Amino acid sequence: MVTLRRMTGDEFAQWREKSIVGYAADLARATDVPLDAAIDRARNQFSEFLPNGPASDRTWLLRILDETGADVGVLWIGPHPEQAGTAFIYDIEIAEAHRGRGLGRAAMTAAEGLTSRAGFTQISLNVFGFNETARRLYDSLGYRVVSTVLSKSLASGGATGPA
């Protein structure tokens, strides 16, 4: 069981910077993009999807609280940038010390209820390929793979075949 609470302005400011850096690190890890380029991309995406910060239209920036009221994570949900009627989970994170207790599952279920009540008819998200724990969770919750993007770095001379 979790409760979702809107972030305060101070919480948003702290979360934004930490989240940009964390997302950029994951992006760099998954794509071999240099970290500085990934940070630039993350900053641009945050500005695009949160044009008015926590007051951005149909956007929820939430703290996840456990059954005792302890703050255990964050959840960012907004409209899908390309699919009308679809909510998008931009970020969900349970603090490492609180993982493995079903809080991510409970937060996802709460997110589904919140977005359904707000009139969205579908919810989607992206997950990096290396995040097997998250992929298993989403699969167990009934999320289905819509597309798979594969990539191979050629910087190390890995190309083969005719020139």
TORKOL-4160 file (C-alpha; in steps of 0.2 Angstrom, whole numbers, padded with zeros to 4 digits, m for minus):
163
<pt num="1" X="0000" Y="0000" Z="0000"/>
<pt num="2" X="0007" Y="0017" Z="m0005"/>
<pt num="3" X="0000" Y="0035" Z="m0005"/>
<pt num="4" X="0005" Y="0047" Z="m0018"/>
<pt num="5" X="0007" Y="0066" Z="m0013"/>
<pt num="6" X="0011" Y="0080" Z="m0024"/>
<pt num="7" X="0029" Y="0087" Z="m0023"/>
<pt num="8" X="0032" Y="0104" Z="m0015"/>
<pt num="9" X="0041" Y="0117" Z="m0024"/>
<pt num="10" X="0057" Y="0113" Z="m0015"/>
<pt num="11" X="0056" Y="0095" Z="m0017"/>
<pt num="12" X="0053" Y="0098" Z="m0036"/>
<pt num="13" X="0069" Y="0108" Z="m0037"/>
<pt num="14" X="0080" Y="0095" Z="m0028"/>
<pt num="15" X="0072" Y="0081" Z="m0038"/>
<pt num="16" X="0074" Y="0089" Z="m0055"/>
<pt num="17" X="0092" Y="0091" Z="m0054"/>
<pt num="18" X="0095" Y="0073" Z="m0047"/>
<pt num="19" X="0083" Y="0066" Z="m0059"/>
<pt num="20" X="0091" Y="0074" Z="m0074"/>
<pt num="21" X="0108" Y="0067" Z="m0069"/>
<pt num="22" X="0102" Y="0050" Z="m0066"/>
<pt num="23" X="0092" Y="0049" Z="m0082"/>
<pt num="24" X="0107" Y="0055" Z="m0092"/>
<pt num="25" X="0118" Y="0042" Z="m0083"/>
<pt num="26" X="0106" Y="0028" Z="m0088"/>
<pt num="27" X="0104" Y="0036" Z="m0106"/>
<pt num="28" X="0123" Y="0036" Z="m0108"/>
<pt num="29" X="0125" Y="0018" Z="m0101"/>
<pt num="30" X="0111" Y="0012" Z="m0113"/>
<pt num="31" X="0116" Y="0021" Z="m0129"/>
<pt num="32" X="0135" Y="0025" Z="m0127"/>
<pt num="33" X="0131" Y="0043" Z="m0129"/>
<pt num="34" X="0144" Y="0054" Z="m0120"/>
<pt num="35" X="0138" Y="0059" Z="m0103"/>
<pt num="36" X="0139" Y="0078" Z="m0106"/>
<pt num="37" X="0128" Y="0075" Z="m0122"/>
<pt num="38" X="0116" Y="0064" Z="m0112"/>
<pt num="39" X="0114" Y="0078" Z="m0099"/>
<pt num="40" X="0110" Y="0091" Z="m0112"/>
<pt num="41" X="0097" Y="0079" Z="m0120"/>
<pt num="42" X="0090" Y="0076" Z="m0102"/>
<pt num="43" X="0089" Y="0095" Z="m0098"/>
<pt num="44" X="0080" Y="0098" Z="m0115"/>
<pt num="45" X="0068" Y="0084" Z="m0112"/>
<pt num="46" X="0064" Y="0090" Z="m0095"/>
<pt num="47" X="0061" Y="0108" Z="m0102"/>
<pt num="48" X="0050" Y="0101" Z="m0116"/>
<pt num="49" X="0039" Y="0090" Z="m0105"/>
<pt num="50" X="0038" Y="0101" Z="m0089"/>
<pt num="51" X="0037" Y="0118" Z="m0097"/>
<pt num="52" X="0029" Y="0125" Z="m0082"/>
<pt num="53" X="0038" Y="0114" Z="m0069"/>
<pt num="54" X="0026" Y="0106" Z="m0057"/>
<pt num="55" X="0012" Y="0117" Z="m0064"/>
<pt num="56" X="0013" Y="0109" Z="m0081"/>
<pt num="57" X="m0004" Y="0104" Z="m0088"/>
<pt num="58" X="m0010" Y="0086" Z="m0084"/>
<pt num="59" X="0006" Y="0082" Z="m0076"/>
<pt num="60" X="0009" Y="0074" Z="m0059"/>
<pt num="61" X="0025" Y="0075" Z="m0049"/>
<pt num="62" X="0023" Y="0064" Z="m0034"/>
<pt num="63" X="0031" Y="0058" Z="m0019"/>
<pt num="64" X="0028" Y="0040" Z="m0015"/>
<pt num="65" X="0024" Y="0036" Z="0003"/>
<pt num="66" X="0024" Y="0019" Z="0011"/>
<pt num="67" X="0011" Y="0013" Z="0024"/>
<pt num="68" X="0020" Y="0022" Z="0038"/>
<pt num="69" X="0020" Y="0039" Z="0028"/>
<pt num="70" X="0039" Y="0037" Z="0025"/>
<pt num="71" X="0044" Y="0045" Z="0008"/>
<pt num="72" X="0051" Y="0031" Z="m0002"/>
<pt num="73" X="0052" Y="0037" Z="m0020"/>
<pt num="74" X="0046" Y="0048" Z="m0034"/>
<pt num="75" X="0033" Y="0046" Z="m0048"/>
<pt num="76" X="0032" Y="0058" Z="m0063"/>
<pt num="77" X="0017" Y="0055" Z="m0075"/>
<pt num="78" X="0011" Y="0066" Z="m0089"/>
<pt num="79" X="0003" Y="0066" Z="m0106"/>
<pt num="80" X="0011" Y="0055" Z="m0119"/>
<pt num="81" X="0020" Y="0067" Z="m0131"/>
<pt num="82" X="0013" Y="0059" Z="m0147"/>
<pt num="83" X="m0002" Y="0049" Z="m0142"/>
<pt num="84" X="m0018" Y="0058" Z="m0137"/>
<pt num="85" X="m0027" Y="0049" Z="m0123"/>
<pt num="86" X="m0012" Y="0041" Z="m0116"/>
<pt num="87" X="m0003" Y="0045" Z="m0100"/>
<pt num="88" X="0016" Y="0042" Z="m0099"/>
<pt num="89" X="0026" Y="0037" Z="m0084"/>
<pt num="90" X="0042" Y="0048" Z="m0087"/>
<pt num="91" X="0050" Y="0043" Z="m0070"/>
<pt num="92" X="0047" Y="0031" Z="m0056"/>
<pt num="93" X="0060" Y="0027" Z="m0043"/>
<pt num="94" X="0059" Y="0018" Z="m0026"/>
<pt num="95" X="0074" Y="0022" Z="m0015"/>
<pt num="96" X="0086" Y="0008" Z="m0014"/>
<pt num="97" X="0084" Y="0005" Z="0004"/>
<pt num="98" X="0065" Y="0002" Z="0001"/>
<pt num="99" X="0066" Y="m0009" Z="m0014"/>
<pt num="100" X="0059" Y="m0027" Z="m0014"/>
<pt num="101" X="0044" Y="m0023" Z="m0003"/>
<pt num="102" X="0031" Y="m0021" Z="m0017"/>
<pt num="103" X="0031" Y="m0002" Z="m0017"/>
<pt num="104" X="0035" Y="0000" Z="m0035"/>
<pt num="105" X="0021" Y="m0012" Z="m0040"/>
<pt num="106" X="0009" Y="m0002" Z="m0028"/>
<pt num="107" X="0015" Y="0014" Z="m0035"/>
<pt num="108" X="0012" Y="0008" Z="m0053"/>
<pt num="109" X="m0006" Y="0002" Z="m0048"/>
<pt num="110" X="m0009" Y="0019" Z="m0040"/>
<pt num="111" X="m0003" Y="0028" Z="m0056"/>
<pt num="112" X="m0015" Y="0018" Z="m0067"/>
<pt num="113" X="m0030" Y="0022" Z="m0055"/>
<pt num="114" X="m0025" Y="0041" Z="m0055"/>
<pt num="115" X="m0023" Y="0042" Z="m0074"/>
<pt num="116" X="m0039" Y="0032" Z="m0077"/>
<pt num="117" X="m0049" Y="0044" Z="m0066"/>
<pt num="118" X="m0041" Y="0059" Z="m0075"/>
<pt num="119" X="m0048" Y="0052" Z="m0092"/>
<pt num="120" X="m0033" Y="0044" Z="m0100"/>
<pt num="121" X="m0037" Y="0027" Z="m0109"/>
<pt num="122" X="m0020" Y="0020" Z="m0109"/>
<pt num="123" X="m0004" Y="0021" Z="m0100"/>
<pt num="124" X="0014" Y="0018" Z="m0106"/>
<pt num="125" X="0032" Y="0020" Z="m0102"/>
<pt num="126" X="0050" Y="0016" Z="m0108"/>
<pt num="127" X="0062" Y="0006" Z="m0099"/>
<pt num="128" X="0081" Y="0004" Z="m0103"/>
<pt num="129" X="0085" Y="m0014" Z="m0109"/>
<pt num="130" X="0098" Y="m0016" Z="m0095"/>
<pt num="131" X="0084" Y="m0013" Z="m0081"/>
<pt num="132" X="0079" Y="m0031" Z="m0080"/>
<pt num="133" X="0070" Y="m0029" Z="m0063"/>
<pt num="134" X="0059" Y="m0015" Z="m0070"/>
<pt num="135" X="0055" Y="m0025" Z="m0085"/>
<pt num="136" X="0050" Y="m0040" Z="m0075"/>
<pt num="137" X="0039" Y="m0029" Z="m0064"/>
<pt num="138" X="0030" Y="m0021" Z="m0080"/>
<pt num="139" X="0028" Y="m0038" Z="m0088"/>
<pt num="140" X="0020" Y="m0045" Z="m0072"/>
<pt num="141" X="0008" Y="m0029" Z="m0072"/>
<pt num="142" X="0002" Y="m0033" Z="m0089"/>
<pt num="143" X="0012" Y="m0020" Z="m0099"/>
<pt num="144" X="0017" Y="m0027" Z="m0116"/>
<pt num="145" X="0031" Y="m0023" Z="m0127"/>
<pt num="146" X="0026" Y="m0011" Z="m0141"/>
<pt num="147" X="0042" Y="m0010" Z="m0150"/>
<pt num="148" X="0060" Y="m0015" Z="m0147"/>
<pt num="149" X="0075" Y="m0003" Z="m0153"/>
<pt num="150" X="0091" Y="m0012" Z="m0155"/>
<pt num="151" X="0108" Y="m0003" Z="m0156"/>
<pt num="152" X="0126" Y="m0008" Z="m0159"/>
<pt num="153" X="0141" Y="0004" Z="m0157"/>
<pt num="154" X="0153" Y="0004" Z="m0172"/>
<pt num="155" X="0166" Y="0015" Z="m0163"/>
<pt num="156" X="0176" Y="m0001" Z="m0159"/>
<pt num="157" X="0177" Y="m0007" Z="m0176"/>
<pt num="158" X="0163" Y="m0020" Z="m0174"/>
<pt num="159" X="0157" Y="m0018" Z="m0192"/>
<pt num="160" X="0159" Y="m0033" Z="m0203"/>
<pt num="161" X="0154" Y="m0037" Z="m0221"/>
<pt num="162" X="0158" Y="m0029" Z="m0238"/>
<pt num="163" X="0166" Y="m0012" Z="m0238"/>
